[in-house]
Amino acid sequence: MHDYTHFRQMKDEFFGQDPHSPLTHEQRHDFDGLKYFDPNDALRLEIPVEEFAEKEIVQMQTSTGDVQTYEH
């Protein structure tokens, strides 16, 4: 199984079954999965990751209201 296939299955399960789904109860009842395009390897990008020379500490509020510290 490809990574994207597993990711799509997990997303569909979340949308269709999780109480935190953005869908209403009625929508979840009838939900049979999102419609996806087939993967296209010609559009795949592989690029090197470069770290910033100077790192900055930033704090961001999360969706739960907590504050998390990150390194930028």
MODELLER restraints for C-alpha pairs under 7 A, 6 or more apart:
rsr = mdl.restraints
at = mdl.atoms
rsr.add(forms.Gaussian(group=physical.xy_distance, feature=features.Distance(at['CA:12:A'], at['CA:33:A']), mean=5.16, stdev=0.5))
rsr.add(forms.Gaussian(group=physical.xy_distance, feature=features.Distance(at['CA:12:A'], at['CA:34:A']), mean=6.52, stdev=0.5))
rsr.add(forms.Gaussian(group=physical.xy_distance, feature=features.Distance(at['CA:14:A'], at['CA:21:A']), mean=6.11, stdev=0.5))
rsr.add(forms.Gaussian(group=physical.xy_distance, feature=features.Distance(at['CA:15:A'], at['CA:21:A']), mean=4.93, stdev=0.5))
rsr.add(forms.Gaussian(group=physical.xy_distance, feature=features.Distance(at['CA:15:A'], at['CA:22:A']), mean=6.83, stdev=0.5))
rsr.add(forms.Gaussian(group=physical.xy_distance, feature=features.Distance(at['CA:15:A'], at['CA:23:A']), mean=6.56, stdev=0.5))
rsr.add(forms.Gaussian(group=physical.xy_distance, feature=features.Distance(at['CA:15:A'], at['CA:28:A']), mean=6.89, stdev=0.5))
rsr.add(forms.Gaussian(group=physical.xy_distance, feature=features.Distance(at['CA:16:A'], at['CA:28:A']), mean=4.71, stdev=0.5))
rsr.add(forms.Gaussian(group=physical.xy_distance, feature=features.Distance(at['CA:16:A'], at['CA:31:A']), mean=5.69, stdev=0.5))
rsr.add(forms.Gaussian(group=physical.xy_distance, feature=features.Distance(at['CA:17:A'], at['CA:28:A']), mean=6.58, stdev=0.5))
rsr.add(forms.Gaussian(group=physical.xy_distance, feature=features.Distance(at['CA:55:A'], at['CA:71:A']), mean=6.30, stdev=0.5))
rsr.add(forms.Gaussian(group=physical.xy_distance, feature=features.Distance(at['CA:55:A'], at['CA:72:A']), mean=5.53, stdev=0.5))
rsr.add(forms.Gaussian(group=physical.xy_distance, feature=features.Distance(at['CA:56:A'], at['CA:71:A']), mean=5.71, stdev=0.5))
rsr.add(forms.Gaussian(group=physical.xy_distance, feature=features.Distance(at['CA:56:A'], at['CA:72:A']), mean=5.03, stdev=0.5))
rsr.add(forms.Gaussian(group=physical.xy_distance, feature=features.Distance(at['CA:57:A'], at['CA:69:A']), mean=6.87, stdev=0.5))
rsr.add(forms.Gaussian(group=physical.xy_distance, feature=features.Distance(at['CA:57:A'], at['CA:70:A']), mean=5.79, stdev=0.5))
rsr.add(forms.Gaussian(group=physical.xy_distance, feature=features.Distance(at['CA:57:A'], at['CA:71:A']), mean=4.67, stdev=0.5))
rsr.add(forms.Gaussian(group=physical.xy_distance, feature=features.Distance(at['CA:57:A'], at['CA:72:A']), mean=6.08, stdev=0.5))
rsr.add(forms.Gaussian(group=physical.xy_distance, feature=features.Distance(at['CA:58:A'], at['CA:69:A']), mean=5.81, stdev=0.5))
rsr.add(forms.Gaussian(group=physical.xy_distance, feature=features.Distance(at['CA:58:A'], at['CA:70:A']), mean=5.33, stdev=0.5))
rsr.add(forms.Gaussian(group=physical.xy_distance, feature=features.Distance(at['CA:58:A'], at['CA:71:A']), mean=6.21, stdev=0.5))
rsr.add(forms.Gaussian(group=physical.xy_distance, feature=features.Distance(at['CA:58:A'], at['CA:72:A']), mean=6.73, stdev=0.5))
rsr.add(forms.Gaussian(group=physical.xy_distance, feature=features.Distance(at['CA:59:A'], at['CA:67:A']), mean=6.37, stdev=0.5))
rsr.add(forms.Gaussian(group=physical.xy_distance, feature=features.Distance(at['CA:59:A'], at['CA:68:A']), mean=5.55, stdev=0.5))
rsr.add(forms.Gaussian(group=physical.xy_distance, feature=features.Distance(at['CA:59:A'], at['CA:69:A']), mean=4.44, stdev=0.5))
rsr.add(forms.Gaussian(group=physical.xy_distance, feature=features.Distance(at['CA:59:A'], at['CA:70:A']), mean=6.10, stdev=0.5))
rsr.add(forms.Gaussian(group=physical.xy_distance, feature=features.Distance(at['CA:60:A'], at['CA:67:A']), mean=5.49, stdev=0.5))
rsr.add(forms.Gaussian(group=physical.xy_distance, feature=features.Distance(at['CA:60:A'], at['CA:68:A']), mean=5.45, stdev=0.5))
rsr.add(forms.Gaussian(group=physical.xy_distance, feature=features.Distance(at['CA:60:A'], at['CA:69:A']), mean=6.52, stdev=0.5))
rsr.add(forms.Gaussian(group=physical.xy_distance, feature=features.Distance(at['CA:61:A'], at['CA:67:A']), mean=4.34, stdev=0.5))
rsr.add(forms.Gaussian(group=physical.xy_distance, feature=features.Distance(at['CA:61:A'], at['CA:68:A']), mean=6.30, stdev=0.5))
rsr.add(forms.Gaussian(group=physical.xy_distance, feature=features.Distance(at['CA:62:A'], at['CA:68:A']), mean=6.92, stdev=0.5))
